[in-house]
Amino acid sequence: MPEEMVLQLISEESVEGVAEAWGRHEGRQFRDGALRLVTRVADLVVVRTVRSSAQPPLFSADSLSVPLADLAECHYVTPTRGGFAVCRHDSVSYHSRSGAVEWSFRHFPWDDDPIGSGACAETPDGRHLLVVVPGTPDDAGEYPGDRCVLLESGTGQVIDETLLPSFSASYTLDVPFRQVSTFFLSAGQGQDGAYSWKVDIAEGRLHLTELASGMERVTGVRRNRVLVQAVGGSWLQVRSAVPDGTPHIEAETKPEDVRAEQESYLTGDSGFVDDSHVIAAVGDEWWSEETEHFLLDAADLTVRQRVRYPFPVGLAPKALGDGTWITSNGTDVQRWRIAQ
């Protein structure tokens, strides 16, 4: 059994609706280098930003409250420079902070079976909105795949778009670097497969680089390295990009190597705590709600320490990349770091 580490609880806050947000595609979003926690209560969406400073309080004071009467139709809500954007069943809309609709981009509706859901994120400079929407069937009824579309934030005008190989997938979209228009997009198709891409925007054009496909997806990003995790939780890899852009596998580990038990699975999103550490959750099943957390060496993914919390925490942790990570327990959110 690995050595247990000493933790420091930095801050803790009660957040209504956090249990539901933790498992949703848009519940935790990196935007311009900061993590946003998106919760829903009644007809209100609240977007909170985790502070860049590791000192308390946990969240910055400029939370965004979004009154939406049609939450059942909202697949994805994300903050923008001017307010917020919403992906619905058949459209993407851009709103001011007061909730007024600035423009809407209508698209062919998502299918109900299998269930697909889009995503959207604005570039750090506020000029463009990247959205993922369904493709439009041709005259013969053939579905070509979902679309990645670049819109002008001020008008909703289409600037560029590309067809994705994924079909009616559920999407996650992160912008992990500050002031850099680089997105990390993942498509989940249940147990039928997954894709992950790096999406760069240059001179109004989309440039997609495939990072993972098949039964694997990207769960963490650090400089020019990514964490790629098997969809069923059977392995975890660190990959880096060689000069031609091809991903190179640097290290791999399996959950039984982490927890030293045969029936083990990686759950949630393994992530880079900092340049030296990766945090991963391991459970009895890949969907387990009760998990153990481990710190791995970011270079070779060997186990450094087992994380022992002073009280129970739920589900998998979320690494912030600054030496800290957050967990959730009921209605409470905690931020942790290795004791100094």
C-alpha positions in Angstrom: 0.0 0.0 0.0 1.4 3.4 -0.9 2.4 5.9 1.8 -0.5 8.2 2.8 0.1 11.9 2.3 -0.6 14.8 4.6 -3.1 17.2 3.2 -3.9 20.8 3.8 -7.5 22.0 3.4 -7.3 25.5 1.9 -10.9 26.5 1.7 -14.4 25.0 1.8 -17.8 26.5 0.7 -21.3 25.2 0.6 -22.8 25.3 -3.0 -26.4 24.3 -3.6 -26.7 21.9 -6.6 -23.0 20.9 -6.7 -23.7 17.2 -6.5 -25.7 17.3 -9.8 -23.2 19.7 -11.4 -20.2 17.4 -10.7 -21.5 14.7 -13.1 -22.8 17.0 -15.9 -20.8 17.8 -19.1 -20.9 21.5 -18.5 -20.8 21.4 -14.7 -17.0 22.0 -14.5 -15.5 24.1 -17.3 -12.0 25.6 -17.8 -12.4 29.0 -19.3 -9.3 31.2 -20.0 -7.3 29.2 -17.5 -9.8 29.3 -14.6 -12.2 26.6 -13.5 -15.9 27.5 -13.6 -18.4 25.6 -11.6 -21.9 25.7 -13.2 -24.8 24.8 -10.9 -28.6 24.8 -11.5 -31.3 25.4 -8.9 -34.9 25.9 -9.8 -34.9 28.3 -12.8 -31.4 29.7 -12.0 -28.0 28.8 -13.4 -25.1 30.1 -11.3 -21.5 30.3 -12.7 -18.8 30.5 -10.0 -15.1 31.0 -10.8 -12.4 29.2 -8.6 -9.9 31.9 -7.6 -6.5 31.9 -9.2 -5.0 32.4 -5.8 -4.9 29.3 -3.6 -5.8 31.5 -0.6 -9.4 31.5 0.7 -12.1 32.2 -0.2 -12.6 29.4 -2.8 -14.6 31.4 -5.3 -14.2 34.9 -6.7 -16.9 37.5 -5.9 -18.0 38.0 -9.5 -20.4 35.0 -9.8 -22.9 35.1 -12.7 -26.6 34.3 -12.0 -28.5 33.4 -15.1 -32.3 33.2 -14.9 -33.6 30.7 -17.5 -37.2 29.4 -17.5 -36.4 26.6 -19.9 -33.6 24.8 -18.1 -35.0 21.4 -19.2 -34.0 22.4 -22.8 -30.6 23.7 -21.9 -27.8 21.3 -22.6 -24.9 23.7 -21.9 -24.5 27.2 -20.3 -21.1 28.9 -20.4 -19.9 32.4 -19.4 -18.7 35.0 -22.1 -17.1 38.4 -21.8 -20.5 40.1 -22.3 -22.7 37.6 -20.4 -23.3 34.0 -21.3 -24.1 31.6 -24.1 -26.5 28.7 -24.1 -26.7 25.5 -26.2 -30.3 24.3 -26.5 -31.9 21.4 -28.3 -32.1 23.3 -31.6 -30.1 26.5 -31.2 -27.2 28.4 -29.6 -28.0 31.8 -28.2 -25.8 34.6 -26.9 -27.0 36.7 -24.0 -26.1 39.9 -22.2 -25.6 39.8 -18.4 -29.2 40.9 -18.0 -30.4 37.8 -19.9 -31.4 39.6 -23.1 -30.8 37.6 -26.3 -28.2 39.2 -28.5 -28.5 36.6 -31.3 -29.5 33.0 -31.9 -27.8 30.4 -34.2 -30.4 27.8 -35.1 -29.4 24.3 -36.2 -30.8 20.9 -37.0 -32.0 19.5 -33.6 -30.2 16.9 -31.6 -31.6 13.4 -31.8 -33.3 11.9 -28.7 -31.8 8.5 -29.3 -28.9 8.3 -28.9 -28.9 11.5 -26.8 -26.4 14.1 -28.0 -25.6 17.4 -26.5 -23.5 20.3 -27.7 -21.0 22.7 -26.1 -19.8 26.2 -26.6 -16.9 28.4 -25.4 -15.7 31.9 -26.2 -12.1 32.8 -27.1 -10.3 34.7 -24.4 -10.3 37.9 -26.5 -14.1 37.7 -26.8 -14.1 37.8 -30.6 -15.4 34.3 -31.4 -17.6 31.6 -30.0 -16.8 28.0 -30.7 -19.8 25.7 -30.8 -20.6 22.1 -31.5 -23.9 21.3 -33.1 -25.5 18.4 -35.0 -24.9 18.0 -38.7 -27.7 18.4 -41.2 -28.9 15.2 -42.9 -28.7 15.2 -46.7 -31.6 14.6 -49.1 -31.3 10.9 -48.7 -31.5 11.2 -44.9 -27.9 10.3 -44.3 -26.4 11.9 -41.2 -22.8 13.2 -41.9 -21.7 13.7 -38.3 -21.7 16.6 -35.9 -20.3 20.1 -36.7 -17.7 22.2 -35.0 -18.5 25.8 -35.9 -16.8 29.1 -35.3 -19.1 32.1 -34.8 -18.5 35.8 -34.5 -19.4 36.7 -30.9 -20.9 40.0 -31.8 -23.3 38.8 -34.5 -23.5 35.0 -34.6 -22.2 35.0 -38.1 -20.5 31.8 -39.2 -16.7 32.3 -39.7 -15.6 28.7 -40.3 -16.7 25.2 -39.6 -15.6 21.6 -40.0 -17.4 18.2 -39.9 -16.5 15.9 -37.0 -16.3 12.1 -37.3 -18.5 11.8 -34.1 -22.3 11.2 -34.3 -24.8 12.5 -31.8 -22.2 12.7 -29.1 -22.0 14.4 -25.8 -19.3 17.1 -25.8 -17.0 18.7 -23.3 -15.0 21.8 -24.1 -12.2 23.4 -22.2 -10.0 26.5 -22.7 -7.2 25.7 -20.1 -4.6 28.3 -21.1 -4.9 32.0 -20.3 -5.2 34.4 -23.2 -4.6 31.6 -25.7 -7.4 30.6 -28.2 -6.6 26.9 -27.9 -9.6 24.6 -27.0 -9.7 21.0 -26.0 -12.8 19.2 -27.3 -13.9 15.7 -26.4 -16.8 13.7 -27.8 -18.4 10.8 -25.8 -20.5 8.2 -27.6 -21.3 6.1 -24.6 -19.7 2.7 -24.9 -19.4 3.1 -28.7 -16.3 5.2 -28.6 -14.8 8.7 -28.0 -12.7 11.3 -29.6 -10.6 14.2 -28.3 -9.1 17.1 -30.3 -7.0 20.2 -29.8 -8.7 23.0 -31.6 -6.6 26.1 -32.6 -8.0 29.3 -34.1 -5.8 31.3 -36.4 -6.8 34.0 -38.8 -10.4 33.1 -38.4 -9.9 29.4 -39.3 -10.3 26.2 -37.3 -7.4 23.8 -37.0 -8.2 20.5 -35.4 -5.5 18.0 -34.2 -6.8 14.6 -33.1 -5.4 13.6 -29.7 -7.3 10.4 -29.0 -9.9 8.2 -30.6 -11.6 4.9 -30.1 -12.2 3.9 -26.5 -10.1 6.7 -25.0 -10.3 10.4 -24.2 -8.2 13.3 -23.0 -8.8 14.1 -19.3 -6.0 16.5 -18.5 -3.7 19.0 -20.2 -0.3 20.4 -19.1 1.8 22.5 -21.5 2.5 20.1 -24.5 1.4 17.0 -22.6 -2.0 15.4 -22.2 -3.5 12.6 -20.0 -5.4 10.0 -22.0 -7.7 7.7 -20.1 -9.5 4.6 -21.4 -13.3 5.1 -21.5 -13.8 2.0 -19.4 -11.2 3.0 -16.9 -8.7 0.2 -17.7 -5.6 2.4 -18.2 -4.1 5.9 -18.1 -1.3 7.4 -20.3 0.8 10.5 -20.5 1.3 11.6 -24.1 3.4 14.4 -25.6 3.4 15.9 -29.1 6.4 15.3 -31.2 7.4 18.0 -33.8 5.0 16.7 -36.5 2.1 16.8 -34.0 1.8 13.0 -33.6 1.1 12.1 -29.9 3.9 10.1 -28.3 3.2 7.8 -25.3 5.6 8.7 -22.5 4.1 6.5 -19.7 1.2 4.2 -18.9 -0.4 2.7 -15.8 -3.3 0.5 -15.0 -5.6 0.8 -12.0 -4.5 -2.5 -10.4 -0.9 -1.1 -10.5 -2.2 2.0 -8.6 -4.3 0.4 -6.0 -2.8 -3.1 -6.1 -6.2 -4.8 -6.4 -7.2 -6.8 -9.3 -10.8 -5.5 -9.7 -10.0 -1.7 -10.0 -11.0 1.0 -12.5 -10.0 4.6 -13.1 -13.0 6.9 -12.7 -13.7 10.5 -13.4 -11.0 12.8 -15.0 -7.4 12.2 -14.0 -5.6 15.5 -14.1 -2.3 17.4 -13.6 -2.0 18.9 -10.2 1.2 20.6 -11.2 4.3 19.7 -13.3 5.2 16.9 -11.0 1.9 15.3 -9.9 -1.1 13.7 -11.4 -4.2 12.9 -9.3 -6.3 9.9 -10.2 -9.4 8.2 -8.6 -9.7 4.4 -8.5 -12.9 2.5 -7.7 -14.4 -1.0 -7.8 -16.2 -0.1 -11.1 -15.5 2.7 -13.6 -18.7 4.4 -12.6 -18.0 4.0 -8.8 -19.1 6.9 -6.5 -16.9 5.7 -3.7 -13.3 6.0 -4.8 -9.7 6.2 -3.5 -7.5 9.0 -4.7 -3.8 8.7 -5.5 -1.0 11.1 -6.4 1.1 9.8 -9.4 4.4 10.9 -10.7 3.7 13.0 -13.8 6.8 11.7 -15.6 6.2 7.9 -15.4 2.7 7.6 -13.6 4.2 5.5 -10.7 2.3 5.9 -7.5 3.8 8.5 -5.1 1.2 8.6 -2.3 -2.4 7.6 -1.4 -4.6 10.6 -0.5 -6.2 10.3 2.9 -8.9 12.9 3.6 -9.9 13.9 7.1 -13.6 13.3 6.1 -15.4 11.5 3.2 -15.4 13.2 -0.2 -17.5 12.1 -3.1 -16.6 11.0 -6.6 -13.4 12.0 -8.4 -11.3 15.1 -7.8 -10.7 17.9 -10.2 -7.1 19.1 -10.6 -6.6 22.8 -11.0 -3.0 22.7 -12.3 -1.6 25.1 -9.7 -0.7 22.6 -7.1 -4.3 22.2 -5.8 -7.4 20.2 -6.6 -11.1 20.3 -5.6 -13.5 17.7 -4.3 -17.2 17.7 -3.4 -19.0 16.2 -0.4 -22.8 16.6 -0.5 -23.3 20.4 -0.9 -19.7 21.3 0.1 -16.8 22.0 -2.2 -13.2 21.7 -0.9 -9.9 22.9 -2.2 -6.7 20.9 -1.2 -3.0 20.9 -1.5 -0.1 18.9 -0.3 0.8 20.1 3.2 3.7 22.6 3.1 
